[in-house]
Amino acid sequence: MSQKDILIVRELKTHFPIKRGLFRKTIGHVKAVDGVSFTIPKGKTLGLVGESGCGKTTVGRTILRLIPATSGQVQFENSDVFKLDAEQMRQRRRDMQLIFQDPYGSLNPRMTIGNIIGEALTVHDLAKGKERQEKICELLRKVGLSENYINRYPHEFSGGQRQRVGIARALALNPKLIICDEPVSALDVSIQSQIVNLLQDLQEEFGLTYLFIAHDLAVVEHISDYVAVMYLGKIVEYASADDLYEHPSHPYTQALMSAIPQPDPKRKKTHIPLKGEVPSPSNPPSGCPFHPRCPKAVAQCKSEMPPLESKNGNPNHIAACWVSE
Amino acid sequence: MKKKKSQSESYLSNIWRRMKKNRRCMAGLIFVLAMIGIATFSPLLASNQPIICKHEGKWYFPAIVEIFQSRGVGPHWIKKSQPFNLPQFNAKRQLDPEEFAIWPMIPYSEFEQTTEYYLPPSSQHWLGTDELGRDIAARMIHGTSVAVKVGFISMGIAALIGIVVGGLAGYWGGWVDIVISRLIEIVICFPVFFLILAIMVWLEPSIINVMVVIGLTGWTSIARYTRGEFIRLKTQDFVIAAEVVGAKHGRIMFRHILPNAMAPVLVSITFGIAGAILVESGLSWLGFGVQAPAPSWGNILRTAYDSLRVAPHMVYPPCIAIFLAVLAYNLVGDGLRDAIDPKLRKQG
């Protein structure tokens, strides 16, 4: 652990109990997040990718304690997030904000844009009256919206504009870490690039740290310094973005990479199709969770979970696979 | 210009636009508004005092003063001013030509007794007279305020309890929800009318008590709607966003969830008003509600029922008024529900 790491997540587990019957007996657990560890250096972006249902969003929300963790540790700056009481957590969240996937559901339809953005200022008693108004206008400008929108309601805006409002709300408290939960996957491709560029500009301006959750590998490649690939609640590969995209080591990552559409028709495509469905996280397969769908699986994969170890001779490129080098 | 207009309360104006298209709903709404108007200005419609008169060179506004005095509201000078008193309606003709008066449409007060009992409807007494010779039209008009008051005040109490209780259950979930839900189920099982009857035996029969008791027993459906809406909304992203930003529970409940939960709750309140009017009429009919000689549709119906053989015409006005009032509120509630969410139409 270096002093520069702003967020350290260790062995994070979030299991949801499955309750059935008259007495709501717990008959099993959905292991949405099952032992995830990573660190994010200050001012950098970690991309967290994976299929739908692999636990990406749950990781983000568990870090913010919106979902109680089953076990593990989250260290943000110098505080252990899971050991804070409710009021301390409320204060701590001033430095950790969240941007949502759905630009339609994440803005209160009965509040004006100004009040949505300014709420943070009100609840933390940071600004009042004219000062608050000016701060909101400044935030609107920062995210590329007109100040005239301050008294408008969310339904008058397009998806991209709403997402900008969501970003302005997250910025209102001058946070250090922003967890972006698929911030562009609900938007048009042309709007996606605008939002991603906005996020990058803001990162530069305010020295923000991002945990960027997405399933679109092209977007993640563009914005991330590091990338973690998740499969069924576990991180299967972690490397710097350049490394990962050039030498994907885990067969799952390789399959994902092969699915990125190539805009160049001359480039040869070697699509690696994945068979079958993602197994249920309530009953994950033995050994490596990817083995039933893995084209390279060997006998060992069925029985033993591979550890995360360095690959390609690069100590900063780790993957959990018995087969790959 | 168009853009400017949509800036304010767009959601409500959207509902209003859809409601306006629904003719039955608008008919109900007009009837309800008319009821409120009649209740508010009843002395202008039926009173033995003129609205405006000139007597011995001075101007008086006795019926207008009565609006304020009978309700105990308004500025101080109006409360203590002496209304101009005329003994009888036909005194009008004894005024000398210098004098002048504009009389209400029905020139009788609700208490004024004449010697003409059980008169059938005529041009002088539009709906006839009752067993004490009182004008039924005047009593019906003054009874409207009871129906309006009972509806709004009892449902106001019920809404307050229902929204708080349902909101707490929906927001906190867990054992709070279990306890409150069981409480709601228990209260729903009470045969409300007979419970109210039993309570009214112990309490002094008065309109205030009727309203409070209806309110205290009528909150269950409002609580259920509120609970459901809170459960639905508390997992929405904008509520989570408020939590992340640092809003406290009270703020999340009242600023974020409640305004979004109000629409279906309002529907349930509207239906509740219709029910409350019915219950009050029933109680007054049985003699536990509004006490004679004060008029209410329920006790007008009671006297009509007692004189059914002698004067069958007396029964129609209160019956029709109760029927139309309940129908009107139900139509408004129905229209409101359809306007808010067409999908809700099949439930309820």
Interface residues (C-beta under 8 A of the other chain):
Chain A: R61 L64 L66 R90 Q91 R93 R94 Q97 L98 F100 Q101 D102 G105 S106 L107 N108 P109 R110 M111 E119 A120 V123 H124 N151 R152 Y153 H155 E156 G166 R169 A172 L173
Chain B: S6 Q7 S10 Y11 Q236 D237 F238 I240 A241 A242 E243 V244 V245 G246 A247 K248 R251 R255 H256 P259 N260
